Amino acid sequence: MNVRRLVHPVAAAVMALAVLVPLTAGHAARAQVPAEPPCAPAPADPAPFTTNTNRTGLVDLFFFNAQGATVTYYECVGARAVKLGEQTTPNAGVTELRSAAPWRCGRLERHFAATAIVDGAPQRGLASVRTMSCAHRFRIEAPRTAALGRTTRVRLVDRWRLGGIRTRLCVTAPSGQRDCHTIPFAAAKATLTRTFRPAERGRWTLDLAVAGFHVHDTVAVGVRSVPVKPLPVVLATGDSTMQGVESSLADDLGAAADVVSDVHPGYSMSLNDGWPALAHRQVAASHPDVVLISLGAAEGFSMKTADGTSHACCDAAWVTEYTRRVARVMDIYRRGGTRVFYETIVAQRAPARQVVVNAVNAAILAAAKGRTRVTVLRADLLFSPHGYQEYLHDRGRDVDVREPDGVHLNASGTAIEAQEAAAAIRGKPSPAP
């Protein structure tokens, strides 16, 4: 599988996410409570804190409502807190630590903490995310054909652009003779070129091994090359509820698809009706065969209906307008035979938010009704069949699937969601919960 990301700055709409996790009176109440270790179990009133992996190879961290205080960021490796850095934002907005940590081949589930003293009260947030494995980190760029006895150049590409890793390239002749060499990538080195001189007619195979994963390619020498059939493209998109799902999805689908990730944290369709334009750009850029979308966790803003009347969430007119917006997006994606899988939104901890979640999910179901090639994946029934819950019974064990913010799934939860999505994309969905 190839994995591509449509790189863009984090959407300005992260402010919509802050609406879901406002500074509460509970923070002031902790003013006399000593600060806990950064990676201790989640506090009863966690500070709003989230991750972002939209930049390939890097984890960015975002802390909300620091009120100008200095925020210290950590990675939690077991019970150990590894300090990543500090950042101060002289306003009440989002405190960002860009490039806080690189992706790693050997550690896919990443856990982070952030601490700050705001108005004398210690605040602490925890967040997790799953990054992509090294199965899709490297690419071999080789000619389809080469001349017998002529030097042939092969380009090795680190898609993460991180370097700092050892690889091993083996070139195998049609007779089976292998020539293998260890190839180290220096830090920040994204490409290396190697050469070989084919001395036999036939198909030569290239194998690049890294961290237990292998990438293959073939060069035809003096014979006809084997046509390479393009992989089906799966576009994984949406707001922050898609983050982590797309990373797991790429591994779950394996070599069967080319996953394109385009996540826009904090986007709200009720605040901004700009997703149709984005959908057109995505389709033009990646020409997806399948679209997996999860969008709707930051909704609840007033919307104007077709008659120009503004409606607050979540009366019937609001649901009708949201349905229209979702249906328009579905229609853009499903043109030309594309299959669309639209995720519902899981319950959120705050009871007041459940009214919004229910309205969004009702609109998604209504928009999909009667539309060919559109399937609704009921994440709400999988993770919150009877309302908000922290644990899911999966494969004989109870798994903690929720982030401390009470909004998002954690790394374990997004991995389960991706497994369900991959099964549906393959045409073998799990039985309804």
Phi, psi and omega per residue, in radians:
M1 nan 2.418 2.937
N2 -1.644 2.563 3.098
V3 -2.215 2.135 3.141
R4 -2.125 2.638 3.067
R5 -2.220 2.315 3.042
L6 -1.427 1.793 -2.985
V7 -1.398 2.324 3.101
H8 -2.742 2.816 3.070
P9 -1.115 2.684 3.054
V10 -1.030 2.319 -3.038
A11 -1.028 2.496 3.080
A12 -1.082 -0.315 -3.107
A13 -1.287 0.163 3.023
V14 -1.054 -0.309 3.083
M15 -1.088 -0.478 3.099
A16 -1.143 -0.584 3.094
L17 -1.135 -0.624 -3.139
A18 -1.104 -0.470 3.097
V19 -1.091 -0.553 -3.093
L20 -1.377 -0.383 -3.057
V21 -2.291 1.091 -3.077
P22 -1.270 2.804 3.015
L23 -1.154 2.222 -3.038
T24 -1.986 2.942 3.124
A25 -1.106 -0.422 3.139
G26 -1.034 -0.556 3.130
H27 -1.129 -0.759 3.133
A28 -1.114 -0.578 -3.105
A29 -1.168 -0.307 -3.116
R30 -1.616 0.177 -3.016
A31 -0.989 -0.555 -3.096
Q32 -1.655 0.041 -3.103
V33 -1.575 2.234 3.120
P34 -1.039 2.601 3.117
A35 -1.139 2.354 3.111
E36 -1.479 2.783 3.026
P37 -0.975 2.519 -3.043
P38 -0.943 -0.679 -3.026
C39 -1.812 0.350 3.045
A40 -1.136 2.898 3.086
P41 -0.926 2.728 -3.029
A42 -0.995 2.345 3.093
P43 -1.219 2.830 3.141
A44 -1.144 -0.506 -3.110
D45 -2.221 1.308 -3.034
P46 -1.196 2.568 3.056
A47 -1.269 2.603 3.124
P48 -1.215 2.048 -3.009
F49 -2.645 2.380 -3.112
T50 -2.575 2.901 3.117
T51 -1.935 2.910 3.012
N52 -2.589 2.317 3.139
T53 -2.123 0.480 -3.067
N54 -1.252 -0.301 3.073
R55 -1.688 2.037 -3.030
T56 -0.940 2.208 3.074
G57 1.576 -0.112 -3.029
L58 -2.314 2.613 3.017
V59 -1.940 2.175 3.027
D60 -1.808 2.582 -3.097
L61 -2.130 2.482 -3.068
F62 -2.335 2.185 3.122
F63 -2.040 2.270 -3.066
F64 -1.780 2.588 2.981
N65 1.102 0.688 3.088
A66 -1.326 -0.246 3.076
Q67 1.001 0.624 3.111
G68 1.507 -0.039 3.125
A69 -1.337 2.756 3.083
T70 -1.346 2.293 3.115
V71 -1.857 2.293 3.091
T72 -1.883 2.306 -3.050
Y73 -1.949 2.511 -3.119
Y74 -2.399 2.708 2.847
E75 -1.845 2.362 3.131
C76 -1.658 1.913 3.114
V77 -1.902 1.680 -2.925
G78 1.187 -2.269 3.092
A79 -1.612 -0.029 -3.068
R80 -1.536 2.352 3.112
A81 -1.750 2.014 3.118
V82 -1.762 2.009 -3.084
K83 -1.192 2.295 -3.134
L84 -1.797 -0.513 -3.121
G85 2.771 3.085 3.111
E86 -2.249 2.667 3.122
Q87 -2.650 2.473 3.096
T88 -2.206 2.273 3.077
T89 -2.034 2.036 -3.024
P90 -1.350 0.862 3.040
N91 -2.834 -3.051 -3.093
A92 -1.595 0.234 -3.065
G93 -1.466 -2.556 -3.070
V94 -1.627 2.266 3.058
T95 -1.654 2.084 -3.004
E96 -1.944 2.417 2.941
L97 -2.088 1.685 -3.119
R98 -1.333 2.597 3.120
S99 0.938 0.729 -3.083
A100 -1.120 -0.627 -3.108
A101 -2.708 2.538 3.061
P102 -1.454 2.745 2.967
W103 -1.161 2.680 -3.120
R104 -2.290 2.493 3.128
C105 -1.180 -0.650 -3.001
G106 -1.667 -0.074 3.136
R107 -2.410 1.755 -3.049
L108 -1.573 -0.694 3.071
E109 -1.447 2.071 -3.091
R110 -2.009 2.377 -3.108
H111 -2.153 2.314 -3.042
F112 -2.278 2.734 3.101
A113 -2.389 2.686 3.060
A114 -2.464 2.433 -3.132
T115 -2.297 2.643 3.090
A116 -2.787 2.731 3.009
I117 -1.900 1.921 -3.072
V118 -1.985 2.053 -3.100
D119 0.928 0.682 3.097
G120 1.447 -0.081 -3.101
A121 -1.841 2.244 3.085
P122 -1.216 2.314 3.081
Q123 -2.156 2.537 -3.112
R124 -2.551 2.327 3.090
G125 -2.176 2.597 3.084
L126 -2.194 2.530 3.107
A127 -2.689 2.648 3.111
S128 -2.320 2.806 3.097
V129 -2.735 2.629 3.052
R130 -1.860 2.206 3.102
T131 -1.744 2.927 -3.089
M132 -1.254 2.618 3.085
S133 -1.358 2.988 3.125
C134 -1.354 0.065 3.097
A135 -1.027 -0.502 -3.061
H136 -2.103 0.309 -3.052
R137 -1.320 -0.667 -3.023
F138 -1.889 2.700 3.087
R139 -2.320 2.469 3.019
I140 -1.776 2.224 3.053
E141 -1.971 1.841 -3.103
A142 -2.308 2.675 3.098
P143 -1.182 2.616 3.114
R144 -1.204 -0.564 3.133
T145 -2.305 2.756 3.098
A146 -2.567 2.741 -3.130
A147 -1.538 2.493 3.132
L148 -1.053 2.240 3.082
G149 1.376 -0.009 -3.130
R150 -1.734 2.527 3.117
T151 -1.081 2.270 -3.121
T152 -2.046 2.231 -3.100
R153 -1.650 2.393 3.102
V154 -2.178 2.282 -3.123
R155 -1.863 2.253 3.092
L156 -1.868 2.209 -2.993
V157 -2.132 2.176 3.000
D158 -1.560 1.823 -3.100
R159 -1.100 -0.484 -3.127
W160 -1.352 -0.292 3.109
R161 1.073 0.536 -3.119
L162 -1.763 -0.614 -3.037
G163 1.078 -2.675 3.115
G164 1.140 0.644 -3.071
I165 -2.608 2.641 3.119
R166 -1.759 2.356 3.072
T167 -2.140 2.992 3.099
R168 -2.401 2.141 -3.123
L169 -1.888 2.210 3.069
C170 -2.049 2.257 3.069
V171 -1.938 2.123 -3.061
T172 -1.991 2.204 3.136
A173 -1.338 2.812 3.094
P174 -0.957 -0.502 3.133
S175 -1.335 -0.190 -3.141
G176 1.788 -0.125 3.121
Q177 -1.213 2.300 -3.062
R178 -1.968 2.528 3.053
D179 -2.248 1.921 -3.044
C180 -2.047 2.479 3.118
H181 -2.495 2.460 3.005
T182 -1.345 2.299 -3.096
I183 -2.197 1.820 3.114
P184 -1.476 2.396 3.008
F185 -1.710 2.163 3.067
A186 -1.177 2.810 3.107
A187 -0.974 2.354 3.113
A188 1.209 0.125 3.097
K189 -1.523 2.115 -3.029
A190 -1.757 -0.418 -3.099
T191 -2.426 2.555 3.020
L192 -2.415 2.597 3.116
T193 -2.030 2.335 3.063
R194 -2.251 2.777 -3.115
T195 -2.245 2.726 2.957
F196 -2.558 2.775 -3.103
R197 -2.098 1.779 -3.084
P198 -1.193 2.180 -3.110
A199 -1.854 0.061 3.138
E200 -2.303 2.594 2.987
R201 -1.351 2.588 3.118
G202 2.253 -2.903 -3.093
R203 -1.756 2.079 3.096
W204 -1.613 2.398 -3.140
T205 -1.908 2.478 3.103
L206 -1.999 2.348 3.137
D207 -2.321 2.052 3.095
L208 -1.893 2.057 -3.116
A209 -1.838 2.369 3.081
V210 -2.624 2.165 3.069
A211 0.914 0.647 3.101
G212 1.517 -0.059 3.115
F213 -1.843 2.751 -3.080
H214 -2.297 2.467 3.028
V215 -2.105 2.339 -3.053
H216 -2.111 2.695 2.998
D217 -2.702 2.891 -3.093
T218 -2.332 2.431 3.067
V219 -2.134 2.182 3.134
A220 -1.570 2.225 -3.124
V221 -2.060 1.915 3.116
G222 1.252 0.134 3.091
V223 -2.348 2.964 -3.127
R224 -1.235 2.388 3.117
S225 -1.292 2.685 3.101
V226 -1.485 2.150 3.126
P227 -1.018 2.426 3.118
V228 -1.761 2.023 -3.141
K229 -1.418 2.196 -3.140
P230 -1.049 2.463 3.079
L231 -1.267 2.571 3.012
P232 -1.088 2.462 -3.098
V233 -1.681 2.224 3.061
V234 -1.952 2.033 3.060
L235 -1.590 2.058 3.090
A236 -1.853 1.985 -2.989
T237 -2.497 3.006 3.128
G238 2.402 -2.787 3.120
D239 -1.599 -2.763 -3.044
S240 -1.129 -0.281 3.108
T241 -1.234 -0.235 3.059
M242 -1.537 -0.302 -3.076
Q243 -1.151 2.283 -3.063
G244 1.609 -0.650 3.079
V245 -1.129 -0.776 -3.101
E246 -1.157 -0.595 3.105
S247 -1.138 -0.810 3.117
S248 -1.177 -0.642 -3.122
L249 -1.057 -0.714 3.138
A250 -1.041 -0.686 3.121
D251 -1.319 -0.638 -3.122
D252 -1.169 -0.656 3.134
L253 -1.384 -0.313 3.066
G254 1.056 -2.362 -3.082
A255 -1.484 0.182 -3.045
A256 -1.537 -0.148 -3.052
A257 -2.718 2.821 3.047
D258 -1.889 1.847 -3.068
V259 -1.553 2.210 3.056
V260 -1.904 2.130 -3.115
S261 -1.790 2.272 3.079
D262 -2.550 1.559 -3.036
V263 -1.844 2.392 -3.112
H264 -2.170 1.508 -3.084
P265 -1.000 2.411 3.037
G266 1.399 0.002 -3.096
Y267 -1.161 2.425 3.112
S268 -2.211 2.083 -3.137
M269 -1.224 -0.467 3.112
S270 -1.359 -0.432 3.107
L271 -1.470 -0.593 -3.034
N272 -2.495 2.069 -3.132
D273 -1.559 0.752 -3.077
G274 -1.720 -0.004 -3.102
W275 -1.132 -0.614 3.089
P276 -0.976 -0.737 3.113
A277 -1.125 -0.700 3.089
L278 -1.107 -0.735 -3.136
A279 -1.063 -0.719 3.090
H280 -1.045 -0.755 -3.140
R281 -1.144 -0.720 3.138
Q282 -1.083 -0.783 -3.129
V283 -1.111 -0.741 3.140
A284 -1.144 -0.577 -3.077
A285 -1.414 -0.663 -2.989
S286 -2.054 -0.246 3.136
H287 0.835 1.067 -3.028
P288 -1.236 2.552 2.971
D289 -1.543 -0.473 3.138
V290 -2.402 2.440 3.018
V291 -2.121 2.217 2.990
L292 -1.954 2.122 -3.065
I293 -2.282 2.387 3.011
S294 -2.284 1.990 -3.007
L295 -2.646 2.220 3.078
G296 2.502 0.132 -3.093
A297 -1.360 -0.362 -3.052
A298 -1.956 0.601 -3.096
E299 -1.582 -3.140 3.092
G300 2.111 0.050 3.124
F301 -1.409 2.685 3.089
S302 -1.109 2.567 3.133
M303 -2.321 2.576 3.020
K304 -1.561 2.345 3.094
T305 -1.556 -3.113 -3.056
A306 -1.047 -0.507 -3.128
D307 -1.492 0.099 3.097
G308 1.501 0.025 -3.139
T309 -1.458 2.387 3.114
S310 -1.578 2.344 -3.130
H311 -2.214 2.286 3.069
A312 -1.386 2.679 3.085
C313 -1.211 2.343 0.289
C314 -2.471 1.012 -3.126
D315 -1.311 3.119 -3.049
A316 -1.070 -0.672 -3.140
A317 -1.161 -0.640 3.097
W318 -1.105 -0.801 3.137
V319 -1.099 -0.688 3.114
T320 -1.092 -0.738 3.135
E321 -1.193 -0.706 3.112
Y322 -1.141 -0.664 3.078
T323 -1.040 -0.743 3.134
R324 -1.071 -0.753 -3.115
R325 -1.162 -0.743 3.112
V326 -1.129 -0.756 -3.124
A327 -1.071 -0.682 3.120
R328 -1.093 -0.736 3.115
V329 -1.127 -0.776 3.110
M330 -1.009 -0.743 -3.105
D331 -1.142 -0.640 3.110
I332 -1.127 -0.792 -3.085
Y333 -1.209 -0.636 -2.986
R334 -1.495 -0.017 3.093
R335 -1.103 2.558 3.091
G336 1.309 0.266 3.076
G337 1.631 0.060 3.131
T338 -1.142 2.373 3.043
R339 -1.548 2.412 -3.097
V340 -2.082 2.247 3.052
F341 -2.050 2.009 -3.038
Y342 -1.934 2.087 -3.111
E343 -1.443 2.383 2.940
T344 -1.362 2.959 -3.064
I345 -1.724 2.353 -3.135
V346 -1.330 2.764 -3.139
A347 -1.066 2.612 3.083
Q348 -1.917 2.715 -3.020
R349 -1.119 -0.724 -3.092
A350 -1.169 2.100 -3.111
P351 -0.981 -0.636 -3.122
A352 -1.111 -0.495 -3.129
R353 -1.302 -0.349 -3.062
Q354 -1.177 -0.500 3.076
V355 -1.070 -0.731 3.136
V356 -1.187 -0.803 -3.140
V357 -1.022 -0.775 3.129
N358 -1.084 -0.692 -3.141
A359 -1.157 -0.747 3.125
V360 -1.096 -0.802 -3.127
N361 -1.140 -0.663 3.083
A362 -1.086 -0.675 3.130
A363 -1.184 -0.705 3.125
I364 -1.070 -0.793 -3.140
L365 -1.129 -0.711 3.137
A366 -1.161 -0.698 -3.120
A367 -1.160 -0.619 -3.097
A368 -1.339 -0.364 -3.054
K369 -1.068 2.167 3.097
G370 1.431 -0.021 -3.133
R371 -1.670 2.109 3.133
T372 -1.201 2.632 3.097
R373 1.110 0.329 3.053
V374 -2.064 2.186 3.114
T375 -2.143 2.286 3.065
V376 -1.629 2.177 3.073
L377 -1.687 2.061 -2.985
R378 -1.480 1.300 3.064
A379 -1.074 -0.540 -3.139
D380 -1.134 -0.681 3.137
L381 -1.306 -0.468 3.127
L382 -1.315 -0.810 -3.021
F383 -1.737 -0.328 -3.100
S384 -2.570 1.029 -3.087
P385 -1.133 -0.451 -3.127
H386 -2.170 0.510 -3.087
G387 1.819 -3.057 -3.055
Y388 -1.038 2.341 3.039
Q389 -2.563 2.570 -3.090
E390 -1.455 -0.527 -2.990
Y391 -2.066 2.650 3.058
L392 -2.250 2.323 3.085
H393 -1.418 1.932 -3.049
D394 -2.314 2.106 3.079
R395 0.947 0.805 3.026
G396 1.440 0.138 3.138
R397 -2.475 2.707 3.083
D398 -1.548 2.121 -3.059
V399 -1.978 2.256 3.008
D400 -1.244 2.050 -3.020
V401 -2.037 0.075 -3.035
R402 -2.039 2.547 3.009
E403 -1.321 2.739 3.109
P404 -1.055 -0.358 -3.109
D405 -1.261 -0.152 3.121
G406 1.264 0.184 -3.122
V407 -2.029 -0.886 -2.973
H408 -1.724 2.786 2.911
L409 -1.390 2.572 3.087
N410 -1.490 -2.998 -3.082
A411 -1.040 -0.669 3.109
S412 -1.180 -0.700 -3.131
G413 -1.169 -0.761 -3.139
T414 -1.165 -0.539 3.087
A415 -1.137 -0.711 3.102
I416 -1.167 -0.735 3.118
E417 -1.066 -0.703 3.129
A418 -1.137 -0.690 3.100
Q419 -1.039 -0.752 3.130
E420 -1.152 -0.710 3.134
A421 -1.151 -0.742 3.134
A422 -1.073 -0.714 3.118
A423 -1.108 -0.690 3.123
A424 -1.174 -0.729 3.127
I425 -1.087 -0.650 3.103
R426 -1.269 -0.170 -3.102
G427 1.540 0.272 3.141
K428 -2.256 1.112 -3.090
P429 -1.171 2.652 3.063
S430 -1.196 2.688 3.079
P431 -0.989 2.594 -3.139
A432 -1.039 2.432 -3.137
P433 -1.053 nan nan
